[in-house]
């Protein structure tokens, strides 16, 4: 996989993942292909260690760029073609990020926190600074009262300084280069739409849930449409978790495998559904002996 990736990307992704430098790896142009390839490499590892987990799988979902990995896993896209689409997506998002000083900030609120009002006030603040069309909106719904807000840098600074006023218990700027999943990514739409027209897309063999609304993909056209829409729409991860794990009382929960770098999706699952989390396993690519 990493050999194929080197040909498609034009650089050695494996050595960048293992040796860095970290600031290069954190750039969205490198980070997205890295997450995509390491996620599918972890799937291969799970396939060798527990083939039944792959054979019995009924549903998949991926967070943001992870959705491309979920679609490859489901048979909807070819690995190399999807990686090329991810490359184009990452480059277009990097370019869009460089147009405006913007970013993302994870926030934890209370049940009464009004995120819409907080974003509105932040936009008004930006207008008072002379910013003509300020952007500030919820970009990710992570778990109950856990959100990521994205937009103009000045809007995020305003929210951080006034966090108590808006019932934001915790605010943490994220190490990303732009306001992903907001309208500031609109310039990335055409390049992604164009590349998705070029790659073959099939109907997924298993349920794959879309970030846009948590619903499963129905057909090829639906996949292409939602992947483009996802760029400028919030990632509805909390809603996706409810969609995937909805059960009748007493019905048992399926096994859940998080494949790839980090355990953040597991942490969010625990916050969304503690019972489903009991059968959660994290599969990473490297082992301690590696």
LOBAVO-787338 format. One record per residue (C-alpha): chain; x, y, z; residue number from 1. Coordinates in nm, 4 decimals, padded with zeros to 6 digits. Each point is the difference from the previous one (the first is absolute). Example, Ala and Ser with C-alpha at 12.3 -4.5 7.8 and 13.67 -1.06 7.14 Angstrom:
residues 2
A  01.2300  -00.4500  00.7800  1 $
A  00.1370  00.3440  -00.0660  2 $
END
This chain:
residues 290
A  00.0000  00.0000  00.0000  1 $
A  00.2750  00.2446  00.0920  2 $
A  00.1906  -00.0913  -00.3195  3 $
A  -00.3106  00.0782  -00.2079  4 $
A  -00.0455  00.3205  00.2024  5 $
A  00.3558  00.1123  -00.0800  6 $
A  -00.0740  -00.0299  -00.3735  7 $
A  -00.3300  00.1896  00.0239  8 $
A  00.1128  00.2704  00.2424  9 $
A  00.3537  00.0487  -00.1268  10 $
A  00.1621  -00.0186  00.3450  11 $
A  00.0823  -00.2654  00.2604  12 $
A  -00.3087  -00.0039  00.2227  13 $
A  00.1283  -00.2874  00.2157  14 $
A  00.3166  00.1792  00.1091  15 $
A  -00.2020  00.3205  00.0598  16 $
A  -00.2373  -00.1982  00.2278  17 $
A  00.2800  -00.1745  00.1888  18 $
A  00.2696  00.2672  00.0125  19 $
A  -00.1743  00.3331  -00.0654  20 $
A  00.0769  00.2855  00.0252  21 $
A  -00.3253  00.0374  00.1927  22 $
A  -00.0785  00.3503  -00.1299  23 $
A  00.0076  -00.1384  -00.3573  24 $
A  -00.2201  -00.2948  00.0946  25 $
A  -00.2523  00.2350  00.1677  26 $
A  -00.0540  00.1981  -00.3222  27 $
A  -00.3369  -00.1011  -00.1407  28 $
A  00.1586  -00.0740  -00.3389  29 $
A  00.2016  -00.2831  00.1658  30 $
A  -00.2247  -00.0800  00.2966  31 $
A  -00.3043  -00.1046  -00.2058  32 $
A  00.1801  -00.2590  -00.2162  33 $
A  00.1795  -00.1223  00.3163  34 $
A  -00.3262  -00.0568  00.1882  35 $
A  -00.1562  -00.1675  -00.3044  36 $
A  00.2875  -00.2448  -00.0646  37 $
A  00.0706  -00.0849  00.3664  38 $
A  -00.3718  -00.0670  00.0566  39 $
A  -00.0104  -00.2527  -00.2832  40 $
A  00.3354  -00.1465  00.1076  41 $
A  -00.1575  -00.0611  00.3424  42 $
A  -00.2924  -00.1723  -00.1758  43 $
A  00.2560  -00.2354  -00.1628  44 $
A  00.1491  -00.0714  00.3382  45 $
A  -00.3433  -00.0769  00.1484  46 $
A  -00.0718  -00.2221  -00.3009  47 $
A  00.3111  -00.2092  00.0777  48 $
A  -00.0532  -00.0167  00.3764  49 $
A  -00.3784  -00.0424  00.0006  50 $
A  -00.1367  -00.0738  -00.3503  51 $
A  -00.3485  -00.0578  00.1404  52 $
A  -00.0224  00.3663  00.1064  53 $
A  00.0323  00.0992  -00.3668  54 $
A  -00.2233  -00.2769  -00.1390  55 $
A  -00.2841  00.0710  00.2454  56 $
A  00.0143  00.3795  -00.0268  57 $
A  -00.3389  00.1612  -00.0649  58 $
A  00.0731  00.3740  00.0137  59 $
A  00.2814  00.2548  -00.0251  60 $
A  00.0476  00.3710  00.0559  61 $
A  00.2958  00.2364  -00.0154  62 $
A  00.0570  00.3461  00.1435  63 $
A  00.0600  00.2597  -00.2754  64 $
A  00.2780  -00.1426  -00.2236  65 $
A  -00.0583  -00.3347  00.1765  66 $
A  -00.3210  -00.0278  -00.2002  67 $
A  00.2099  -00.0720  -00.3103  68 $
A  00.1677  -00.2889  00.1860  69 $
A  -00.3435  -00.1314  00.1053  70 $
A  -00.1162  00.0103  -00.3626  71 $
A  00.3100  -00.1884  -00.1218  72 $
A  -00.0556  -00.2595  00.2724  73 $
A  -00.3636  -00.0399  -00.1112  74 $
A  00.0987  -00.0660  -00.3626  75 $
A  -00.1405  00.3326  -00.1250  76 $
A  00.3385  00.1358  -00.1130  77 $
A  00.3365  -00.1345  -00.1073  78 $
A  00.2928  00.0709  00.2385  79 $
A  00.2257  00.1766  -00.2518  80 $
A  -00.2801  00.2065  -00.1557  81 $
A  -00.1355  00.1027  00.3409  82 $
A  00.3502  00.0990  00.1135  83 $
A  00.0352  00.2184  -00.3097  84 $
A  -00.3364  00.1654  00.0868  85 $
A  00.1229  00.0516  00.3590  86 $
A  00.3199  00.1614  -00.1352  87 $
A  -00.2050  00.2438  -00.2112  88 $
A  -00.2341  00.0677  00.2947  89 $
A  00.2889  00.0666  00.2400  90 $
A  00.1769  00.2343  -00.2428  91 $
A  -00.3223  00.1928  -00.0691  92 $
A  -00.0754  00.0318  00.3731  93 $
A  00.3580  00.1137  00.0691  94 $
A  -00.0394  00.2704  -00.2686  95 $
A  -00.3369  00.1085  00.1405  96 $
A  00.1588  00.0216  00.3482  97 $
A  00.2674  00.2360  -00.1267  98 $
A  -00.2528  00.2532  -00.1338  99 $
A  -00.1224  00.1144  00.3451  100 $
A  00.1514  -00.0197  00.3517  101 $
A  -00.2350  -00.2604  00.1445  102 $
A  -00.0020  -00.3033  00.2250  103 $
A  -00.1934  -00.2426  00.2171  104 $
A  -00.0587  -00.0221  00.3742  105 $
A  -00.1439  -00.2874  00.2000  106 $
A  -00.2484  00.1096  00.2661  107 $
A  -00.1870  -00.1728  00.2783  108 $
A  -00.3196  00.1714  00.1083  109 $
A  -00.2923  -00.0652  00.2320  110 $
A  -00.3449  -00.1300  -00.0919  111 $
A  -00.1233  00.3633  -00.0095  112 $
A  00.2864  00.1342  -00.2176  113 $
A  -00.1300  00.1799  -00.3096  114 $
A  00.2740  -00.0604  -00.2591  115 $
A  -00.1912  00.1802  -00.2741  116 $
A  -00.0267  00.3167  00.2083  117 $
A  00.3697  -00.0179  00.0971  118 $
A  00.1006  -00.0284  -00.3685  119 $
A  -00.2316  00.2876  -00.0916  120 $
A  00.1609  00.2248  00.2621  121 $
A  00.3469  -00.0987  -00.1205  122 $
A  -00.0991  00.0976  -00.3550  123 $
A  -00.1312  00.3368  00.1214  124 $
A  00.3350  00.0561  00.1720  125 $
A  00.1788  -00.0759  -00.3298  126 $
A  -00.2209  00.2500  -00.1833  127 $
A  00.0998  00.2661  00.2552  128 $
A  00.3625  -00.0699  -00.1005  129 $
A  -00.0840  00.0634  -00.3656  130 $
A  -00.0255  -00.3645  -00.1152  131 $
A  -00.2682  00.0050  -00.2693  132 $
A  -00.1346  -00.3558  -00.0102  133 $
A  00.1115  -00.1621  00.3248  134 $
A  -00.0369  -00.3744  00.0451  135 $
A  -00.0502  -00.1743  00.3344  136 $
A  -00.2021  -00.3187  00.0327  137 $
A  -00.0101  -00.3482  00.1509  138 $
A  00.2208  -00.2158  -00.2233  139 $
A  -00.0162  -00.3307  00.1936  140 $
A  -00.2653  -00.1481  00.2304  141 $
A  00.2147  -00.2373  00.2066  142 $
A  -00.2063  -00.1152  00.3009  143 $
A  -00.2656  00.1533  00.2287  144 $
A  00.1249  00.3565  00.0749  145 $
A  00.3250  -00.0638  -00.1888  146 $
A  00.0472  00.2049  -00.3147  147 $
A  00.2666  00.1409  -00.2275  148 $
A  -00.0595  00.3600  -00.1051  149 $
A  00.1799  00.1319  -00.3082  150 $
A  00.0359  00.3281  -00.1832  151 $
A  00.2002  00.3204  -00.0126  152 $
A  00.2869  00.0068  00.2492  153 $
A  -00.1357  00.3221  00.1580  154 $
A  -00.3371  -00.1694  00.0644  155 $
A  00.1658  -00.2925  00.1799  156 $
A  00.2170  00.2362  00.2080  157 $
A  -00.3155  00.1906  00.1013  158 $
A  -00.1751  -00.3213  00.1115  159 $
A  00.3038  -00.1132  00.1965  160 $
A  00.0255  00.3333  00.1829  161 $
A  -00.3762  00.0043  00.0714  162 $
A  -00.0466  -00.3715  00.0635  163 $
A  -00.1714  00.0392  00.3392  164 $
A  -00.2518  00.2457  -00.1415  165 $
A  -00.1089  -00.2626  -00.2551  166 $
A  00.0037  -00.3001  00.2415  167 $
A  00.3012  -00.1575  -00.1694  168 $
A  00.1654  -00.2042  00.2738  169 $
A  00.3115  -00.0871  -00.1984  170 $
A  00.1544  00.1438  -00.3171  171 $
A  00.3023  -00.1466  -00.1771  172 $
A  00.1365  00.1286  -00.3341  173 $
A  00.0803  -00.2904  -00.2336  174 $
A  00.3325  -00.0362  -00.1859  175 $
A  -00.1576  00.0309  -00.3462  176 $
A  00.0606  00.2519  -00.2753  177 $
A  -00.3565  00.1002  -00.0861  178 $
A  -00.3735  00.0053  00.0716  179 $
A  -00.0921  -00.3392  -00.1435  180 $
A  -00.3683  -00.0914  -00.0454  181 $
A  -00.1070  00.3649  -00.0265  182 $
A  -00.0771  00.2278  -00.2952  183 $
A  00.3662  00.1138  00.0043  184 $
A  00.0694  -00.3284  -00.1849  185 $
A  -00.2233  00.0953  -00.2934  186 $
A  00.2988  00.0426  -00.2375  187 $
A  00.0868  -00.3700  00.0540  188 $
A  -00.3384  -00.1196  -00.1324  189 $
A  00.0759  00.0088  -00.3750  190 $
A  00.3357  -00.1857  00.0127  191 $
A  -00.1576  -00.2783  00.2113  192 $
A  -00.3124  -00.0180  -00.2161  193 $
A  00.2176  -00.0279  -00.3122  194 $
A  00.2173  -00.2802  00.1352  195 $
A  -00.3030  -00.1943  00.1283  196 $
A  -00.1421  00.0071  -00.3534  197 $
A  00.3210  -00.1679  -00.1217  198 $
A  00.0171  -00.2854  00.2541  199 $
A  -00.2235  -00.3049  -00.0033  200 $
A  -00.2545  -00.0079  00.2824  201 $
A  -00.2176  -00.3029  00.0739  202 $
A  -00.2856  -00.0638  00.2401  203 $
A  00.1551  -00.1039  00.3376  204 $
A  -00.0232  -00.3720  00.0855  205 $
A  -00.0799  00.0855  00.3634  206 $
A  -00.1620  00.3010  00.1662  207 $
A  00.2292  00.3041  -00.0038  208 $
A  -00.1289  00.3006  00.1910  209 $
A  00.0480  00.3527  -00.1324  210 $
A  00.1462  00.2808  00.2127  211 $
A  -00.2528  00.2425  -00.1479  212 $
A  -00.3091  -00.1501  00.1651  213 $
A  00.0980  -00.3341  00.1568  214 $
A  -00.2132  -00.1904  -00.2551  215 $
A  00.1384  -00.2853  -00.2073  216 $
A  00.1073  00.0457  -00.3604  217 $
A  -00.2581  -00.1229  -00.2505  218 $
A  00.1853  -00.0024  -00.3350  219 $
A  00.2982  00.1358  -00.1978  220 $
A  -00.1558  00.3412  -00.0687  221 $
A  -00.0818  00.0381  00.3682  222 $
A  00.3639  -00.0755  00.0925  223 $
A  00.1370  00.2611  -00.2411  224 $
A  -00.2529  00.2633  00.1091  225 $
A  00.0495  -00.0468  00.3748  226 $
A  00.3819  -00.0074  -00.0151  227 $
A  -00.0033  00.3430  -00.1669  228 $
A  -00.2653  00.1347  00.2389  229 $
A  00.2048  -00.1273  00.2963  230 $
A  00.2727  00.2588  -00.0697  231 $
A  -00.2245  00.2917  00.0969  232 $
A  -00.2392  -00.1792  00.2397  233 $
A  00.0520  -00.0887  00.3659  234 $
A  00.1095  -00.3562  00.0792  235 $
A  -00.2992  -00.1449  00.1862  236 $
A  00.1893  -00.2693  00.1855  237 $
A  -00.2195  -00.0078  00.3111  238 $
A  -00.3093  -00.0426  -00.2206  239 $
A  00.1798  -00.2744  -00.1967  240 $
A  00.0730  -00.1898  00.3232  241 $
A  -00.3691  00.0122  00.0947  242 $
A  -00.0936  -00.1200  -00.3486  243 $
A  00.2494  -00.2909  00.0086  244 $
A  -00.0671  -00.1170  00.3566  245 $
A  -00.3741  00.0474  00.0325  246 $
A  -00.1329  -00.3192  00.1614  247 $
A  -00.3178  -00.1380  00.1546  248 $
A  00.0173  -00.0384  00.3783  249 $
A  00.1970  -00.3154  00.0853  250 $
A  00.1439  -00.0454  -00.3501  251 $
A  00.3759  -00.0539  00.0146  252 $
A  00.2498  00.2427  -00.1544  253 $
A  00.2398  -00.1006  -00.2800  254 $
A  00.3772  -00.0092  00.0305  255 $
A  00.1606  00.3283  -00.1010  256 $
A  00.3505  00.0344  -00.1416  257 $
A  00.1745  00.3343  -00.0348  258 $
A  00.2672  -00.0445  -00.2649  259 $
A  00.2882  00.2414  -00.0429  260 $
A  00.1773  00.2782  00.1846  261 $
A  -00.1302  00.1102  00.3406  262 $
A  -00.2910  -00.1044  00.2207  263 $
A  -00.2087  00.3176  -00.0286  264 $
A  -00.2975  -00.1754  -00.1600  265 $
A  -00.0050  -00.2442  00.2908  266 $
A  00.0008  00.2871  00.2496  267 $
A  -00.2957  00.1546  -00.1844  268 $
A  -00.1861  -00.3313  -00.0163  269 $
A  00.0365  -00.0313  00.3774  270 $
A  -00.1586  00.3449  00.0397  271 $
A  -00.2813  -00.0824  -00.2472  272 $
A  -00.0791  -00.3577  00.1003  273 $
A  00.1674  -00.1652  00.2972  274 $
A  -00.1554  -00.3419  -00.0668  275 $
A  00.1246  -00.0090  -00.3600  276 $
A  00.3461  00.1003  00.1224  277 $
A  00.0256  -00.3193  00.2101  278 $
A  00.0758  -00.2005  -00.3167  279 $
A  00.2402  00.2593  -00.1482  280 $
A  00.3536  -00.0900  -00.1128  281 $
A  00.2696  00.2246  -00.1411  282 $
A  00.2150  -00.1420  -00.2815  283 $
A  00.3133  00.1998  -00.0763  284 $
A  00.2512  -00.0612  -00.2741  285 $
A  00.3200  -00.0326  00.2001  286 $
A  00.0629  -00.2074  00.3109  287 $
A  00.2413  00.0891  00.2810  288 $
A  00.2522  -00.2531  -00.1345  289 $
A  -00.0151  00.1677  -00.3444  290 $
END
